[in-house]
């Protein structure tokens, strides 16, 4: 997706307003499709509303798997829906795209290197790195443990779970012994108790960005 100068689209958590980009596929029998894989976003303001999303050119990798007995050709279709905003206006968009594939030996497409690079820069979990969260009044106390992975105080933190953390406030971690701690104000529309939270951290030497998931005990 290539945005015009001054325009942006939205992440899975759009922030205070906006709408995530979605893809609805029409596949031949036996084919399987993963969801859009989302790179780490940026934070921006639309008027006075804080949001998360993308500017410039961004790639959303998708994994398509044919049936084991696939022969001949197949047409795969997808309908993309998005919302693009500038400082003055928002415009919704929708486009249907088609991909025609034929069975046969692997042949590298001209964009293969670009796609591979996009996949390598997607947020990823790290072995042993854990996120913990607990409610503390109108705030969420966050702790990252077992994280010898650079200076998290300099990272940009993005809550991937919508409506849990107030997007108007930027989250900053501080080191406390072997842990990194932060407080995050809960969002206006949060459903208590909070049962799940996903965070993406990028910058400060995190390559690729770090993806963290916390779930409340059953």
C-alpha positions as a Markdown table, in Angstrom:
| # | Residue | x | y | z |
|---|---|---|---|---|
| 1 | Unk | 0.0 | 0.0 | 0.0 |
| 2 | Unk | 1.4 | 3.4 | -1.0 |
| 3 | Unk | 0.0 | 6.4 | 0.7 |
| 4 | Unk | 0.0 | 9.9 | -0.7 |
| 5 | Unk | 2.1 | 12.5 | 1.1 |
| 6 | Unk | 0.4 | 13.6 | 4.3 |
| 7 | Unk | -2.0 | 10.6 | 4.5 |
| 8 | Unk | -2.0 | 7.5 | 6.6 |
| 9 | Unk | -4.0 | 4.2 | 7.1 |
| 10 | Unk | -4.5 | 2.3 | 10.3 |
| 11 | Unk | -3.0 | -0.7 | 12.2 |
| 12 | Unk | -4.9 | -3.5 | 13.9 |
| 13 | Unk | -5.4 | -1.1 | 16.8 |
| 14 | Unk | -6.3 | 2.1 | 15.1 |
| 15 | Unk | -6.2 | 4.2 | 18.3 |
| 16 | Unk | -8.8 | 6.7 | 19.3 |
| 17 | Unk | -10.4 | 6.6 | 15.8 |
| 18 | Unk | -9.9 | 5.0 | 12.4 |
| 19 | Unk | -10.4 | 1.5 | 10.9 |
| 20 | Unk | -7.9 | -1.3 | 10.3 |
| 21 | Unk | -7.1 | -2.4 | 6.8 |
| 22 | Unk | -8.8 | -5.8 | 6.2 |
| 23 | Unk | -8.6 | -8.5 | 3.5 |
| 24 | Unk | -11.4 | -10.8 | 2.5 |
| 25 | Unk | -10.2 | -13.7 | 0.2 |
| 26 | Unk | -12.0 | -15.8 | -2.3 |
| 27 | Unk | -10.0 | -19.0 | -2.7 |
| 28 | Unk | -10.4 | -22.1 | -4.9 |
| 29 | Unk | -11.3 | -25.3 | -3.0 |
| 30 | Unk | -8.5 | -26.7 | -0.9 |
| 31 | Unk | -6.5 | -23.5 | -0.7 |
| 32 | Unk | -5.7 | -21.9 | 2.7 |
| 33 | Unk | -4.8 | -18.3 | 3.6 |
| 34 | Unk | -3.3 | -16.7 | 6.6 |
| 35 | Unk | -4.3 | -13.2 | 7.7 |
| 36 | Unk | -2.5 | -10.0 | 6.8 |
| 37 | Unk | 0.9 | -9.9 | 8.6 |
| 38 | Unk | 1.3 | -6.4 | 10.0 |
| 39 | Unk | 4.6 | -4.6 | 10.4 |
| 40 | Unk | 5.2 | -2.4 | 13.4 |
| 41 | Unk | 3.2 | 0.9 | 13.1 |
| 42 | Unk | 4.0 | 4.5 | 13.8 |
| 43 | Unk | 2.1 | 6.8 | 16.1 |
| 44 | Unk | 0.4 | 10.0 | 14.7 |
| 45 | Unk | -2.3 | 12.6 | 15.5 |
| 46 | Unk | -5.3 | 13.2 | 13.3 |
| 47 | Unk | -6.5 | 16.5 | 14.6 |
| 48 | Unk | -6.3 | 15.8 | 18.4 |
| 49 | Unk | -7.0 | 12.1 | 18.0 |
| 50 | Unk | -4.0 | 9.7 | 18.6 |
| 51 | Unk | -3.7 | 6.8 | 16.3 |
| 52 | Unk | -1.5 | 4.0 | 15.1 |
| 53 | Unk | -0.9 | 3.1 | 11.5 |
| 54 | Unk | 1.2 | 3.5 | 8.4 |
| 55 | Unk | 2.6 | 6.2 | 6.0 |
| 56 | Unk | 4.6 | 6.0 | 2.8 |
| 57 | Unk | 4.8 | 2.5 | 1.3 |
| 58 | Unk | 4.1 | -0.6 | 3.5 |
| 59 | Unk | 3.9 | -4.3 | 2.6 |
| 60 | Unk | 1.5 | -6.7 | 4.3 |
| 61 | Unk | 2.8 | -10.3 | 3.7 |
| 62 | Unk | 0.3 | -13.1 | 3.3 |
| 63 | Unk | 0.9 | -16.8 | 3.3 |
| 64 | Unk | -1.2 | -18.8 | 0.7 |
| 65 | Unk | -1.1 | -22.6 | 0.8 |
| 66 | Unk | -2.3 | -24.7 | -2.2 |
| 67 | Unk | -3.7 | -28.2 | -1.7 |
| 68 | Unk | -1.1 | -30.9 | -2.0 |
| 69 | Unk | -2.6 | -32.2 | -5.2 |
| 70 | Unk | -2.8 | -28.8 | -6.9 |
| 71 | Unk | -2.3 | -28.9 | -10.7 |
| 72 | Unk | -3.1 | -26.6 | -13.5 |
| 73 | Unk | -4.0 | -23.0 | -12.6 |
| 74 | Unk | -6.0 | -21.1 | -10.0 |
| 75 | Unk | -7.3 | -17.6 | -9.6 |
| 76 | Unk | -7.1 | -16.1 | -6.1 |
| 77 | Unk | -9.1 | -12.9 | -5.3 |
| 78 | Unk | -9.0 | -10.6 | -2.4 |
| 79 | Unk | -11.1 | -7.5 | -1.5 |
| 80 | Unk | -9.1 | -5.0 | 0.5 |
| 81 | Unk | -10.9 | -2.4 | 2.6 |
| 82 | Unk | -9.2 | 0.5 | 4.3 |
| 83 | Unk | -9.6 | 4.0 | 5.7 |
| 84 | Unk | -7.0 | 6.7 | 4.8 |
| 85 | Unk | -6.9 | 10.0 | 6.7 |
| 86 | Unk | -4.9 | 13.3 | 6.5 |
| 87 | Unk | -5.1 | 16.2 | 8.9 |
| 88 | Unk | -8.2 | 17.5 | 7.2 |
| 89 | Unk | -10.2 | 14.5 | 5.9 |
| 90 | Unk | -10.8 | 10.8 | 5.9 |
| 91 | Unk | -11.6 | 8.7 | 2.9 |
| 92 | Unk | -12.6 | 5.0 | 2.9 |
| 93 | Unk | -11.5 | 2.7 | 0.1 |
| 94 | Unk | -12.0 | -0.7 | -1.3 |
| 95 | Unk | -10.3 | -2.6 | -4.2 |
| 96 | Unk | -10.5 | -6.2 | -5.5 |
| 97 | Unk | -7.3 | -7.7 | -6.6 |
| 98 | Unk | -6.6 | -11.0 | -8.5 |
| 99 | Unk | -3.6 | -13.4 | -8.5 |
| 100 | Unk | -3.3 | -16.0 | -11.2 |
| 101 | Unk | -1.0 | -18.9 | -10.3 |
| 102 | Unk | 0.0 | -22.1 | -12.1 |
| 103 | Unk | 1.5 | -25.3 | -10.6 |
| 104 | Unk | 5.1 | -25.9 | -11.4 |
| 105 | Unk | 8.7 | -25.5 | -10.1 |
| 106 | Unk | 9.5 | -22.5 | -8.0 |
| 107 | Unk | 10.5 | -19.4 | -9.9 |
| 108 | Unk | 11.6 | -16.3 | -8.1 |
| 109 | Unk | 9.4 | -13.3 | -8.8 |
| 110 | Unk | 11.1 | -9.9 | -9.3 |
| 111 | Unk | 9.7 | -8.7 | -5.9 |
| 112 | Unk | 10.9 | -11.8 | -4.0 |
| 113 | Unk | 13.7 | -9.9 | -2.2 |
| 114 | Unk | 11.4 | -7.1 | -1.1 |
| 115 | Unk | 8.8 | -9.6 | 0.2 |
| 116 | Unk | 11.5 | -11.5 | 2.1 |
| 117 | Unk | 12.7 | -8.3 | 3.7 |
| 118 | Unk | 9.2 | -7.4 | 4.7 |
| 119 | Unk | 8.7 | -10.7 | 6.4 |
| 120 | Unk | 12.1 | -10.4 | 8.2 |
| 121 | Unk | 11.1 | -7.1 | 9.7 |
| 122 | Unk | 7.7 | -8.3 | 11.1 |
| 123 | Unk | 7.4 | -8.1 | 14.9 |
| 124 | Unk | 8.4 | -11.4 | 16.6 |
| 125 | Unk | 8.4 | -13.0 | 20.0 |
| 126 | Unk | 11.7 | -13.8 | 21.7 |
| 127 | Unk | 12.4 | -17.0 | 23.6 |
| 128 | Unk | 12.1 | -16.5 | 27.3 |
| 129 | Unk | 11.0 | -12.9 | 27.2 |
| 130 | Unk | 7.7 | -12.5 | 29.1 |
| 131 | Unk | 5.1 | -9.7 | 29.6 |
| 132 | Unk | 3.2 | -9.5 | 32.8 |
| 133 | Unk | 0.3 | -7.2 | 33.5 |
| 134 | Unk | -2.0 | -6.3 | 36.4 |
| 135 | Unk | -4.7 | -3.8 | 37.0 |
| 136 | Unk | -3.9 | -1.0 | 39.4 |
| 137 | Unk | -7.0 | 1.3 | 39.7 |
| 138 | Unk | -7.3 | 3.1 | 36.3 |
| 139 | Unk | -3.8 | 2.0 | 35.2 |
| 140 | Unk | -2.2 | -1.2 | 34.0 |
| 141 | Unk | 1.1 | -2.2 | 35.6 |
| 142 | Unk | 3.4 | -3.8 | 33.0 |
| 143 | Unk | 6.6 | -5.8 | 33.5 |
| 144 | Unk | 8.9 | -7.4 | 31.0 |
| 145 | Unk | 11.1 | -10.1 | 32.4 |
| 146 | Unk | 14.1 | -12.0 | 31.1 |
| 147 | Unk | 14.9 | -9.3 | 28.5 |
| 148 | Unk | 18.6 | -8.8 | 27.9 |
| 149 | Unk | 17.7 | -7.2 | 24.6 |
| 150 | Unk | 18.8 | -3.6 | 24.7 |
| 151 | Unk | 17.5 | -0.4 | 26.2 |
| 152 | Unk | 13.8 | -0.8 | 26.3 |
| 153 | Unk | 13.5 | 2.7 | 27.8 |
| 154 | Unk | 14.2 | 4.1 | 24.3 |
| 155 | Unk | 11.7 | 1.9 | 22.5 |
| 156 | Unk | 8.4 | 3.0 | 21.0 |
| 157 | Unk | 5.6 | 0.9 | 22.5 |
| 158 | Unk | 2.4 | 0.1 | 20.6 |
| 159 | Unk | -0.6 | -1.7 | 22.2 |
| 160 | Unk | -1.9 | -4.2 | 19.6 |
| 161 | Unk | -5.0 | -5.0 | 21.6 |
| 162 | Unk | -7.6 | -2.3 | 20.9 |
| 163 | Unk | -9.4 | -0.3 | 23.7 |
| 164 | Unk | -7.3 | -1.6 | 26.6 |
| 165 | Unk | -4.6 | 1.2 | 26.9 |
| 166 | Unk | -5.4 | 4.9 | 26.4 |
| 167 | Unk | -3.7 | 5.8 | 23.0 |
| 168 | Unk | -3.3 | 9.4 | 24.0 |
| 169 | Unk | -0.4 | 8.5 | 26.4 |
| 170 | Unk | 2.9 | 7.1 | 25.1 |
| 171 | Unk | 4.1 | 4.1 | 27.1 |
| 172 | Unk | 7.7 | 4.3 | 28.4 |
| 173 | Unk | 9.5 | 1.4 | 30.2 |
| 174 | Unk | 12.1 | 2.0 | 32.9 |
| 175 | Unk | 14.6 | -0.6 | 34.2 |
| 176 | Unk | 14.2 | -2.0 | 37.7 |
| 177 | Unk | 16.8 | -4.6 | 38.5 |
| 178 | Unk | 16.3 | -7.4 | 36.0 |
| 179 | Unk | 12.8 | -6.2 | 34.9 |
| 180 | Unk | 11.5 | -3.4 | 32.8 |
| 181 | Unk | 8.4 | -1.6 | 34.3 |
| 182 | Unk | 5.8 | 0.7 | 33.0 |
| 183 | Unk | 2.4 | 2.1 | 33.9 |
| 184 | Unk | -0.3 | 2.6 | 31.2 |
| 185 | Unk | -3.6 | 4.3 | 31.7 |
| 186 | Unk | -6.6 | 2.2 | 30.8 |
| 187 | Unk | -8.7 | 3.3 | 27.8 |
| 188 | Unk | -12.2 | 4.9 | 28.1 |
| 189 | Unk | -13.9 | 1.8 | 26.7 |
| 190 | Unk | -11.9 | -1.0 | 28.3 |
| 191 | Unk | -13.8 | -4.0 | 29.6 |
| 192 | Unk | -12.7 | -5.0 | 33.1 |
| 193 | Unk | -11.1 | -7.1 | 34.1 |
| 194 | Unk | -8.4 | -7.0 | 31.4 |
| 195 | Unk | -7.9 | -10.6 | 30.1 |
| 196 | Unk | -5.4 | -10.2 | 27.3 |
| 197 | Unk | -2.8 | -7.7 | 26.0 |
| 198 | Unk | -0.4 | -7.7 | 23.1 |
| 199 | Unk | 2.4 | -5.1 | 22.7 |
| 200 | Unk | 4.8 | -4.3 | 19.9 |
| 201 | Unk | 8.1 | -2.6 | 20.8 |
| 202 | Unk | 10.4 | -1.2 | 18.1 |
| 203 | Unk | 13.5 | 0.9 | 18.0 |
| 204 | Unk | 16.6 | 1.0 | 20.3 |
| 205 | Unk | 18.3 | -1.9 | 18.5 |
| 206 | Unk | 15.3 | -4.3 | 18.4 |
| 207 | Unk | 15.6 | -5.9 | 15.0 |
| 208 | Unk | 13.1 | -7.2 | 14.3 |
| 209 | Unk | 10.5 | -5.4 | 16.6 |
| 210 | Unk | 9.5 | -7.4 | 19.7 |
| 211 | Unk | 6.0 | -8.9 | 20.0 |
| 212 | Unk | 4.8 | -9.7 | 23.5 |
| 213 | Unk | 1.5 | -11.3 | 24.6 |
| 214 | Unk | 0.0 | -11.5 | 28.1 |
| 215 | Unk | -3.1 | -13.5 | 29.1 |
| 216 | Unk | -4.8 | -13.4 | 32.5 |
| 217 | Unk | -4.8 | -16.7 | 34.4 |
| 218 | Unk | -8.0 | -18.7 | 33.9 |
